[in-house]
Each structure stands twice: as structure tokens, then as C-alpha cells.
Amino acid sequence: MVDYVKELKSEITKKIKDLIFDTHSIIVQNTPVDTGRLRGSIVVEEIPDGYIIGTNVEYAEAVEIGTKPHKIVPKTKQALKFKMGGEVVFSKSVNHPGSVGSHMFLKGVKYFERNLKNLS
């Protein structure tokens, strides 16, 4: 006799795992790229009760939700160094205007929720 409960559980587990990896792809596709470090750091981790999609990049939250205007000062040097208009500039501080969030993880959650309802 076929164990239908075991078969059903296996099928549901496979569909959810596929949805998790599709969600990961959506998040990665919606992650802005400068150096590629953030995009490349987003991983799926299997845990005892399911899966986690995340990153250990320290600035991921700022990219996700955005930032308010703020002052940037050097952490270990006496001045900041950057290029502006093709020229190297040194400054003791800069006023960052803030940024709008990319919401790549939120877009992934919405994708997951929409498609979880459609599993059949």
C-alpha cells in the first residue's frame, strides 16, 4: 500500500523548497549593484524548521529600507577621500542626502506570499 501522507509531505516540501529558491532569485534580481558584493552575499540557508534567505553584509539594511540624510566622517583616518568630477577630493566630512530603499527583500516576501497561495 502506498503511503499517501508521506508522498504528499514530500511533494509539499519540494514545492516550498522550489518557491524559496525562486524567491531568492527575485531578491537577487532586485538588489542594486555597485561592486556586486551585496548581491553576491545573499544566500539561502537551510535550518531545522525551514529556510532563511539573508546576507551578512553590514550595509544591507540601509540598501533595503533607505537612509535619512546624515553626516559621514572618517572612522580611522583624518579625512575622507573620494573622486568627484574626475578629481580626487579630501574632506573631513560630507553631508549625505539620504537614499531611497530598494526593498529587495520586501519584494521577495511579497513574491513568496503571492505564490504560496497558488501552490497546488
Residue frames as a rotation matrix with the C-alpha (Angstrom) as fourth column:
MET 1
0.579 0.816 0.000 0.00
0.816 -0.579 0.000 0.00
0.000 0.000 -1.000 0.00
VAL 2
-0.185 -0.610 0.770 1.26
0.577 -0.702 -0.418 3.48
0.795 0.367 0.482 -0.90
ASP 3
-0.190 0.044 -0.981 1.89
0.914 -0.358 -0.193 5.88
-0.359 -0.933 0.028 1.98
TYR 4
0.274 0.419 0.866 -0.10
0.796 -0.604 0.040 8.87
0.540 0.678 -0.499 0.68
VAL 5
0.964 0.064 -0.257 0.71
0.219 -0.738 0.639 11.08
-0.149 -0.672 -0.725 3.67
LYS 6
0.156 -0.985 -0.069 4.44
0.396 -0.002 0.918 10.58
-0.905 -0.171 0.389 3.16
GLU 7
-0.282 -0.193 0.940 4.07
0.958 0.003 0.288 11.19
-0.058 0.981 0.184 -0.59
LEU 8
0.643 0.621 0.448 2.01
0.618 -0.767 0.175 14.36
0.452 0.164 -0.877 -0.02
LYS 9
0.807 -0.411 -0.425 4.50
0.169 -0.529 0.832 15.70
-0.566 -0.743 -0.357 2.55
SER 10
-0.177 -0.925 0.335 7.37
0.648 0.147 0.747 15.07
-0.741 0.350 0.574 0.12
GLU 11
-0.073 0.241 0.968 5.55
0.946 -0.292 0.144 16.90
0.317 0.926 -0.206 -2.70
ILE 12
0.901 0.429 0.055 4.69
0.375 -0.839 0.394 19.89
0.215 -0.334 -0.918 -0.49
THR 13
0.501 -0.800 -0.332 8.29
0.282 -0.211 0.936 20.07
-0.818 -0.562 0.120 0.79
LYS 14
-0.341 -0.633 0.695 9.62
0.864 0.079 0.496 20.08
-0.369 0.770 0.520 -2.79
LYS 15
0.272 0.522 0.808 7.21
0.797 -0.593 0.114 22.83
0.539 0.613 -0.578 -3.91
ILE 16
0.970 0.053 -0.238 8.09
0.199 -0.739 0.644 25.02
-0.142 -0.672 -0.727 -0.93
LYS 17
0.133 -0.990 -0.050 11.81
0.466 0.017 0.885 24.50
-0.875 -0.141 0.463 -1.49
ASP 18
-0.265 -0.166 0.950 11.39
0.961 -0.128 0.245 25.46
0.081 0.978 0.194 -5.16
LEU 19
0.678 0.607 0.414 9.44
0.545 -0.793 0.272 28.58
0.493 0.041 -0.869 -4.08
ILE 20
0.726 -0.505 -0.467 12.19
0.283 -0.401 0.872 29.50
-0.627 -0.765 -0.148 -1.60
PHE 21
-0.293 -0.921 0.258 14.84
0.643 0.010 0.765 29.37
-0.707 0.390 0.590 -4.33
ASP 22
-0.022 0.375 0.927 12.61
0.893 -0.410 0.187 31.30
0.450 0.831 -0.325 -6.75
THR 23
0.921 0.363 -0.140 12.16
0.380 -0.763 0.523 33.92
0.083 -0.535 -0.841 -4.01
HIS 24
0.249 -0.927 -0.281 15.94
0.457 -0.143 0.878 34.07
-0.854 -0.347 0.388 -3.58
SER 25
-0.419 -0.398 0.816 16.25
0.902 -0.076 0.425 34.78
-0.107 0.914 0.391 -7.31
ILE 26
0.491 0.683 0.541 13.68
0.685 -0.686 0.245 37.59
0.539 0.250 -0.805 -7.09
ILE 27
0.855 -0.225 -0.468 15.59
0.275 -0.569 0.775 39.18
-0.440 -0.791 -0.425 -4.19
VAL 28
-0.137 -0.985 0.109 18.91
0.596 0.006 0.803 38.93
-0.791 0.175 0.586 -6.03
GLN 29
-0.225 0.110 0.968 17.40
0.942 -0.230 0.245 40.39
0.249 0.967 -0.052 -9.24
ASN 30
0.684 0.601 0.414 16.05
0.461 -0.796 0.393 43.37
0.565 -0.078 -0.821 -7.25
THR 31
0.560 -0.581 -0.591 19.32
0.586 -0.227 0.778 44.05
-0.586 -0.782 0.213 -5.42
PRO 32
0.959 -0.239 -0.151 21.13
-0.281 -0.749 -0.600 47.10
0.030 0.618 -0.786 -6.80
VAL 33
0.600 -0.795 0.095 24.70
0.793 0.606 0.059 46.55
-0.104 0.040 0.994 -7.94
ASP 34
0.818 -0.553 -0.156 27.69
-0.558 -0.830 0.015 48.77
-0.137 0.074 -0.988 -7.38
THR 35
-0.287 -0.958 0.007 30.51
-0.949 0.286 0.131 46.34
-0.128 0.031 -0.991 -6.65
GLY 36
0.085 0.406 -0.910 28.32
-0.497 0.809 0.314 43.21
0.864 0.426 0.270 -6.60
ARG 37
-0.865 -0.501 0.021 29.29
-0.248 0.391 -0.886 42.41
0.436 -0.772 -0.463 -3.00
LEU 38
-0.505 0.744 0.437 25.75
-0.705 -0.063 -0.707 42.69
-0.498 -0.665 0.557 -1.61
ARG 39
0.388 0.693 -0.608 24.10
-0.917 0.358 -0.178 40.82
0.094 0.626 0.774 -4.47
GLY 40
-0.049 -0.520 -0.853 26.67
-0.410 0.789 -0.458 38.02
0.911 0.327 -0.252 -4.24
SER 41
-0.886 -0.368 0.281 26.23
-0.375 0.216 -0.901 37.69
0.271 -0.904 -0.330 -0.48
ILE 42
-0.069 0.946 0.318 22.51
-0.986 -0.016 -0.167 36.85
-0.153 -0.325 0.933 -0.49
VAL 43
-0.826 -0.325 -0.460 22.14
-0.382 0.923 0.034 33.15
0.414 0.204 -0.887 0.29
VAL 44
0.455 0.888 -0.065 19.57
-0.633 0.374 0.678 30.53
0.626 -0.267 0.732 1.21
GLU 45
-0.732 -0.652 0.197 20.36
-0.587 0.458 -0.667 28.66
0.344 -0.605 -0.718 4.41
GLU 46
0.143 0.756 -0.639 18.52
-0.066 0.652 0.756 25.53
0.988 -0.066 0.143 5.45
ILE 47
-0.629 -0.226 0.744 17.70
-0.733 -0.144 -0.664 25.43
0.257 -0.963 -0.075 9.16
PRO 48
-0.970 0.192 0.150 15.89
0.114 0.901 -0.418 22.74
-0.215 -0.389 -0.896 11.19
ASP 49
-0.212 0.975 -0.066 12.44
0.388 0.022 -0.921 24.32
-0.897 -0.221 -0.383 10.75
GLY 50
0.811 0.548 0.202 12.81
0.399 -0.267 -0.878 25.61
-0.427 0.793 -0.435 7.19
TYR 51
0.040 -0.764 0.644 14.94
0.963 -0.144 -0.230 28.10
0.268 0.629 0.729 5.31
ILE 52
0.453 -0.008 -0.891 16.39
0.351 -0.918 0.186 31.59
-0.820 -0.397 -0.413 5.77
ILE 53
0.372 -0.382 0.846 17.27
0.833 -0.264 -0.485 33.94
0.409 0.886 0.220 2.95
GLY 54
0.922 -0.041 -0.385 19.71
0.208 -0.786 0.582 36.58
-0.326 -0.617 -0.716 4.10
THR 55
0.455 -0.818 0.351 23.05
0.275 -0.246 -0.929 38.33
0.847 0.520 0.113 3.96
ASN 56
0.450 -0.380 -0.808 25.83
0.868 -0.024 0.495 39.22
-0.208 -0.924 0.320 6.37
VAL 57
-0.399 -0.560 0.726 26.77
0.713 -0.687 -0.138 42.44
0.576 0.462 0.674 4.55
GLU 58
-0.574 0.060 -0.816 26.60
0.743 -0.382 -0.551 45.25
-0.345 -0.922 0.174 7.09
TYR 59
-0.843 0.231 -0.486 25.03
-0.298 -0.952 0.065 47.85
-0.447 0.200 0.872 4.78
ALA 60
-0.839 0.536 0.094 22.21
0.440 0.566 0.697 45.59
0.320 0.626 -0.711 3.51
GLU 61
-0.126 0.835 -0.536 19.63
0.914 -0.112 -0.389 47.14
-0.385 -0.539 -0.749 5.83
ALA 62
-0.295 -0.042 -0.955 20.42
-0.036 -0.998 0.055 50.65
-0.955 0.050 0.293 4.55
VAL 63
-0.959 -0.037 -0.281 20.01
-0.282 0.008 0.959 49.45
-0.033 0.999 -0.018 0.96
GLU 64
-0.649 0.754 -0.102 16.75
0.728 0.655 0.204 47.66
0.220 0.058 -0.974 1.86
ILE 65
0.220 0.853 -0.473 14.99
0.956 -0.285 -0.067 50.46
-0.192 -0.438 -0.878 3.76
GLY 66
0.396 -0.144 0.907 16.96
0.430 -0.844 -0.321 53.55
0.811 0.517 -0.272 2.75
THR 67
-0.339 -0.562 -0.755 18.59
0.941 -0.196 -0.277 56.18
0.008 -0.804 0.595 4.93
LYS 68
0.834 0.482 -0.266 17.79
0.509 -0.860 0.036 59.64
-0.212 -0.165 -0.963 6.24
PRO 69
0.577 -0.676 0.458 20.17
-0.083 -0.606 -0.791 62.49
0.812 0.419 -0.406 5.47
HIS 70
0.920 -0.325 -0.219 23.28
0.306 0.248 0.919 62.07
-0.245 -0.912 0.328 7.62
LYS 71
0.585 -0.803 -0.112 26.86
-0.811 -0.581 -0.069 63.22
-0.010 0.131 -0.991 8.08
ILE 72
0.884 -0.426 -0.192 29.69
0.378 0.894 -0.242 60.88
0.275 0.141 0.951 7.06
VAL 73
0.605 -0.756 0.251 33.01
-0.795 -0.553 0.251 61.19
-0.051 -0.351 -0.935 8.89
PRO 74
0.034 -0.665 -0.746 36.16
-0.496 0.637 -0.590 59.08
0.868 0.390 -0.309 8.60
LYS 75
0.939 0.326 -0.113 36.41
-0.100 0.570 0.815 56.17
0.330 -0.754 0.568 11.06
THR 76
0.674 -0.727 -0.133 40.14
0.651 0.499 0.572 55.56
-0.349 -0.472 0.809 11.06
LYS 77
-0.271 -0.768 0.580 41.70
0.926 -0.372 -0.060 58.39
0.262 0.521 0.813 9.04
GLN 78
-0.608 -0.017 -0.794 41.77
0.417 -0.858 -0.300 62.18
-0.676 -0.514 0.529 9.35
ALA 79
-0.392 0.470 -0.791 39.90
-0.725 -0.687 -0.048 62.75
-0.566 0.555 0.610 6.09
LEU 80
0.449 0.571 0.687 37.59
0.187 0.692 -0.697 61.08
-0.874 0.442 0.203 3.60
LYS 81
-0.629 -0.621 -0.468 38.99
-0.405 -0.252 0.879 60.53
-0.664 0.742 -0.093 0.10
PHE 82
0.140 0.700 0.700 36.77
0.528 0.545 -0.651 60.19
-0.837 0.461 -0.293 -2.96
LYS 83
-0.863 -0.368 0.346 36.52
0.474 -0.352 0.807 61.21
-0.175 0.861 0.478 -6.60
MET 84
0.251 0.911 -0.326 34.19
0.514 -0.411 -0.753 63.95
-0.820 0.021 -0.572 -7.74
GLY 85
0.892 0.138 -0.430 34.13
-0.262 -0.617 -0.742 65.21
-0.368 0.775 -0.514 -11.30
GLY 86
0.796 -0.597 -0.099 37.18
0.273 0.499 -0.822 63.09
0.541 0.627 0.560 -12.11
GLU 87
-0.055 -0.832 0.552 39.28
-0.411 -0.485 -0.772 64.73
0.910 -0.269 -0.315 -9.39
VAL 88
-0.173 -0.105 -0.979 40.41
0.740 0.642 -0.199 63.32
0.650 -0.759 -0.033 -6.05
VAL 89
0.151 0.333 0.931 38.85
-0.373 -0.853 0.366 65.19
0.915 -0.403 -0.005 -3.13
PHE 90
-0.617 -0.297 -0.729 39.71
0.586 0.444 -0.677 65.10
0.525 -0.845 -0.100 0.58
SER 91
-0.051 0.647 0.761 37.20
-0.402 -0.711 0.578 66.20
0.914 -0.276 0.296 3.21
LYS 92
-0.898 -0.247 0.363 36.82
-0.413 0.194 -0.890 65.97
0.150 -0.949 -0.276 6.99
SER 93
-0.516 0.788 0.335 33.11
0.229 0.504 -0.833 65.15
-0.825 -0.353 -0.441 6.49
VAL 94
-0.931 0.364 -0.014 30.32
-0.124 -0.279 0.952 65.09
0.343 0.889 0.305 3.92
ASN 95
-0.449 0.868 0.212 26.58
-0.557 -0.086 -0.826 65.53
-0.699 -0.489 0.522 4.26
HIS 96
-0.966 0.170 0.193 24.88
0.254 0.741 0.622 62.55
-0.037 0.650 -0.759 2.64
PRO 97
-0.673 0.739 0.035 21.41
-0.690 -0.644 0.331 63.48
0.267 0.198 0.943 1.30
GLY 98
-0.171 0.609 0.774 19.91
-0.520 0.611 -0.596 60.11
-0.837 -0.505 0.212 2.28
SER 99
-0.884 -0.119 -0.451 18.70
-0.454 0.442 0.774 57.36
0.107 0.889 -0.445 -0.02
VAL 100
0.221 0.974 -0.040 15.52
-0.975 0.222 0.024 55.60
0.032 0.034 0.999 -1.01
GLY 101
-0.229 -0.278 0.933 15.36
-0.480 0.866 0.141 51.92
-0.847 -0.416 -0.332 -0.12
SER 102
-0.703 -0.085 -0.706 15.44
-0.688 0.336 0.644 49.26
0.183 0.938 -0.295 -2.82
HIS 103
0.048 0.795 0.604 13.15
-0.888 0.310 -0.339 46.93
-0.457 -0.520 0.721 -0.85
MET 104
-0.349 -0.250 -0.903 14.60
-0.767 0.631 0.121 43.82
0.539 0.735 -0.412 -2.50
PHE 105
-0.994 0.006 -0.105 13.74
0.065 0.815 -0.576 41.59
0.082 -0.579 -0.811 0.48
LEU 106
-0.422 0.901 -0.100 10.25
-0.336 -0.258 -0.906 43.08
-0.842 -0.349 0.412 0.77
LYS 107
0.018 0.377 -0.926 9.70
-1.000 -0.001 -0.020 42.35
-0.008 0.926 0.377 -2.93
GLY 108
-0.720 -0.358 -0.595 10.87
-0.382 0.920 -0.091 38.79
0.580 0.162 -0.799 -2.26
VAL 109
-0.887 0.445 0.127 8.44
0.043 0.352 -0.935 38.38
-0.461 -0.823 -0.331 0.67
LYS 110
-0.087 0.894 -0.440 5.56
-0.704 -0.368 -0.607 39.67
-0.705 0.257 0.661 -1.45
TYR 111
-0.211 -0.077 -0.975 6.51
-0.878 0.454 0.154 37.26
0.431 0.888 -0.163 -4.25
PHE 112
-0.955 -0.206 -0.213 6.65
-0.090 0.888 -0.452 34.38
0.282 -0.412 -0.866 -1.76
GLU 113
-0.647 0.759 0.080 3.26
-0.151 -0.024 -0.988 35.23
-0.748 -0.651 0.130 -0.22
ARG 114
0.010 0.650 -0.760 1.59
-0.936 -0.262 -0.236 35.59
-0.353 0.713 0.606 -3.63
ASN 115
-0.168 -0.185 -0.968 2.95
-0.762 0.648 0.009 32.31
0.626 0.739 -0.250 -4.90
LEU 116
-0.978 -0.102 0.184 2.48
-0.203 0.684 -0.701 30.34
-0.054 -0.723 -0.689 -1.68
LYS 117
-0.230 0.972 0.055 -1.27
-0.536 -0.079 -0.841 30.89
-0.813 -0.222 0.539 -2.09
ASN 118
0.381 0.378 -0.844 -1.03
-0.922 0.092 -0.375 29.45
-0.065 0.921 0.384 -5.61
LEU 119
-0.755 -0.651 0.077 0.73
-0.648 0.759 0.065 26.20
-0.101 -0.001 -0.995 -4.70
SER 120
0.400 0.893 0.208 -1.32
-0.827 0.449 -0.339 23.31
-0.396 -0.036 0.918 -5.96
